């Protein structure tokens, strides 16, 4: 497994953790047991999702800048 597929797999599993945290937050809200720590349970996976998502979003642009274009080779 190379680095990019490991990041994608980590992103997938983190999204599952985030979904469970949001469901837990919603259930606690409906039961009336809302606390600050319950609201923050989804924050950590959300930050990880943002970081890995931005990395995967930037991958095609980084790959374009690393591969030489035919116009540069001809010059």
C-alpha positions in Angstrom: 0.0 0.0 0.0 1.6 3.3 -1.1 1.2 6.6 0.7 -1.7 7.9 -1.3 -3.9 4.9 -0.9 -3.1 4.8 2.8 -4.3 8.5 3.1 -7.5 7.6 1.2 -8.1 4.6 3.5 -7.5 6.7 6.6 -9.9 9.3 5.2 -12.6 6.7 4.6 -12.3 5.3 8.1 -12.2 8.8 9.7 -15.4 9.6 7.8 -17.1 6.6 9.5 -15.9 7.8 12.9 -17.2 11.3 12.1 -20.6 9.9 11.1 -20.8 7.9 14.4 -19.8 11.0 16.4 -22.5 13.1 14.7 -25.2 10.4 15.3 -24.0 10.2 19.0 -24.3 14.0 19.2 -27.8 14.0 17.7 -29.0 11.2 20.1 -27.6 13.1 23.1 -29.3 16.3 21.9 -32.7 14.5 21.6 -32.3 13.0 25.0 -31.6 16.4 26.5 -28.1 15.4 27.8 -26.2 17.8 25.7 -22.8 18.7 27.2 -19.8 20.5 25.8 -17.7 17.4 25.4 -20.5 15.7 23.4 -20.5 18.6 21.0 -16.7 18.4 20.6 -16.7 14.6 19.8 -17.1 15.3 16.1 -14.6 18.1 16.0 -11.4 15.9 16.1 -12.4 13.6 13.2 -13.7 16.7 11.3 -10.2 18.3 11.5 -8.6 15.1 10.3 -11.1 14.9 7.5 -10.3 18.5 6.5 -6.5 17.8 6.5 -6.7 14.6 4.5 -9.3 16.0 2.2 -7.3 19.1 1.3 -4.2 16.8 0.7 -6.2 14.6 -1.7 -7.7 17.7 -3.3 -4.2 19.1 -4.0 -2.7 15.8 -5.3 -3.6 16.3 -9.0 -2.3 19.8 -8.9 1.0 18.7 -7.3 1.3 15.9 -9.9 0.9 18.4 -12.8 3.6 20.6 -11.4 6.0 17.6 -11.1 5.6 16.2 -14.6 7.3 18.1 -17.3 5.1 19.4 -20.1 6.0 18.7 -23.8 6.4 22.5 -24.4 9.1 22.7 -21.7 11.0 19.7 -23.2 11.1 21.3 -26.7 12.6 24.6 -25.5 
